[in-house]
Each structure stands twice: as structure tokens, then as C-alpha cells.
Amino acid sequence: MRILALDYGTARTGCAISDPSGTLSTPLPVIEPSEARSVAELVAKYEVERVVVGLPLHLSGEEGSQAALTRTFCTELEAILNIPVEAYDERLTTRMAEASRGAPSAGLPGRSSRDRRERR
């Protein structure tokens, strides 16, 4: 099953497409400006069977203004696509990405794990 993953933003949307097995993904050029019509073109071009959109929740699980905009974009996609569109809680993936590049956690005080190791 080929999946299109989106990181929606009001100015631009990051995109990645999975291989046909749904196992590996490859980045695609960003969509700029963010438009549902452009996503529909990718869905047709790559014969996508599912769209997954990262939902930027606060660490507490609450939705802020960007999450509301993302849900609105998902609704727009559902109206023009004939495939499932899912919002995916991206809190954990964001934290994992920050940790992998040694960045301090967003909104939390402290140093990166690399800085802590170097101080020891």
C-alpha cells in the first residue's frame, strides 16, 4: 500500500511517499503554497492509497491553533480524495527527531544529550 505522508504548514507542506510495501519512504519536494489540489495531484501521480497528515499536538495532548488548521486541511483533502486521510499524533516522532540530532527537547530547559555527554 503506497502512503503519502504530509507535514502540513500554512506556508508549505512537507511530503514523503512510501514504497509500494508501505515500509520505506522517500522525501518529495515541498508543496508551496499548501494546497489540497496539489496533494490530489501527488495522490494521482503515485497511485497513493492512504494519506497520513502529522497532527501537531502539545505535549499535554491538547490541540492548539496549528492542530486546528491541520484538521481543516485534512477535511479539505477528504472532500476531494477518494482514499482515507488520517491525522497522526506527531508528538513522539518530533521528540525522537530532536533526540536523534542532539537538540534539546522543544519547550524543555536543558542541554542536548551530546552536551551532557561532553560535560561528563
C-alpha positions as CSV (number, residue, x, y, z in Angstrom):
1,M,0.0,0.0,0.0
2,R,1.5,3.3,-1.1
3,I,1.2,6.0,1.6
4,L,1.7,9.8,1.2
5,A,2.8,11.4,4.4
6,L,2.4,15.2,4.9
7,D,3.8,17.7,7.4
8,Y,1.2,20.5,6.9
9,G,2.1,24.1,7.3
10,T,0.2,27.2,6.3
11,A,3.1,28.3,4.0
12,R,4.4,25.0,2.8
13,T,3.8,21.3,3.3
14,G,6.5,18.6,3.5
15,C,5.8,15.4,1.7
16,A,7.1,11.9,1.6
17,I,5.9,8.8,-0.3
18,S,6.3,5.2,0.8
19,D,7.4,2.4,-1.4
20,P,4.5,0.0,-2.6
21,S,5.0,-2.2,0.5
22,G,4.5,0.8,2.8
23,T,7.8,0.1,4.5
24,L,10.3,2.7,3.2
25,S,9.7,6.4,2.4
26,T,11.3,8.9,0.1
27,P,11.1,12.6,0.5
28,L,9.3,14.6,-2.2
29,P,9.6,18.3,-2.9
30,V,7.5,20.5,-0.6
31,I,4.2,21.9,-1.7
32,E,4.4,25.6,-1.7
33,P,1.9,27.1,-1.0
34,S,0.0,24.4,0.8
35,E,-3.0,23.4,-1.3
36,A,-5.2,20.4,-1.3
37,R,-5.3,20.4,-5.1
38,S,-1.5,19.9,-5.2
39,V,-1.8,16.9,-2.8
40,A,-4.5,15.4,-5.0
41,E,-2.1,15.6,-8.0
42,L,0.5,13.6,-6.0
43,V,-2.1,11.1,-5.0
44,A,-2.9,10.5,-8.7
45,K,0.7,10.5,-9.9
46,Y,1.9,8.0,-7.3
47,E,-1.3,5.9,-7.1
48,V,-1.5,6.6,-3.3
49,E,-3.9,4.5,-1.3
50,R,-3.8,6.5,2.0
51,V,-2.7,10.0,3.2
52,V,-1.3,10.5,6.6
53,V,-1.0,14.0,8.0
54,G,1.1,14.8,11.1
55,L,-1.1,16.4,13.8
56,P,1.0,18.9,15.9
57,L,-0.4,18.4,19.4
58,H,1.0,20.0,22.6
59,L,2.9,17.6,24.8
60,S,-0.2,17.6,27.1
61,G,-2.2,16.2,24.1
62,E,-4.2,19.4,23.7
63,E,-4.8,20.9,20.3
64,G,-3.5,24.4,19.5
65,S,-4.1,26.7,16.6
66,Q,-1.8,24.8,14.2
67,A,-3.6,21.5,15.0
68,A,-6.9,23.1,14.2
69,L,-5.5,24.4,10.9
70,T,-4.2,20.9,10.2
71,R,-7.6,19.3,10.9
72,T,-9.2,21.8,8.5
73,F,-6.7,20.8,5.8
74,C,-7.5,17.1,6.4
75,T,-11.2,17.9,5.9
76,E,-10.4,19.7,2.6
77,L,-8.4,16.6,1.5
78,E,-11.2,14.2,2.4
79,A,-13.6,16.3,0.3
80,I,-11.6,15.9,-2.9
81,L,-9.9,12.5,-2.4
82,N,-11.5,9.0,-2.6
83,I,-9.0,7.5,-0.2
84,P,-8.5,7.6,3.6
85,V,-7.0,10.7,5.1
86,E,-5.7,10.2,8.7
87,A,-4.3,12.7,11.2
88,Y,-1.4,11.2,13.1
89,D,-0.3,12.4,16.5
90,E,3.3,13.5,15.8
91,R,4.4,14.3,19.4
92,L,6.5,11.2,19.8
93,T,8.1,11.5,16.3
94,T,9.1,15.1,16.9
95,R,10.7,14.2,20.2
96,M,12.6,11.3,18.5
97,A,13.8,13.5,15.7
98,E,15.1,16.1,18.2
99,A,16.9,13.4,20.2
100,S,18.5,11.9,17.2
101,R,20.1,15.2,16.1
102,G,21.1,16.1,19.7
103,A,18.7,19.0,20.0
104,P,17.2,19.9,23.4
105,S,13.6,19.0,23.7
106,A,11.2,21.7,22.5
107,G,9.9,23.8,25.3
108,L,12.0,22.0,27.9
109,P,15.0,23.5,29.6
110,G,18.4,21.8,29.5
111,R,21.1,20.9,27.1
112,S,21.2,18.4,24.3
113,S,22.3,14.8,25.1
114,R,25.6,15.5,23.3
115,D,26.3,18.5,25.5
116,R,25.5,16.4,28.6
117,R,27.9,13.7,27.5
118,E,30.7,16.1,26.8
119,R,30.3,17.7,30.2
120,R,30.8,14.3,31.9
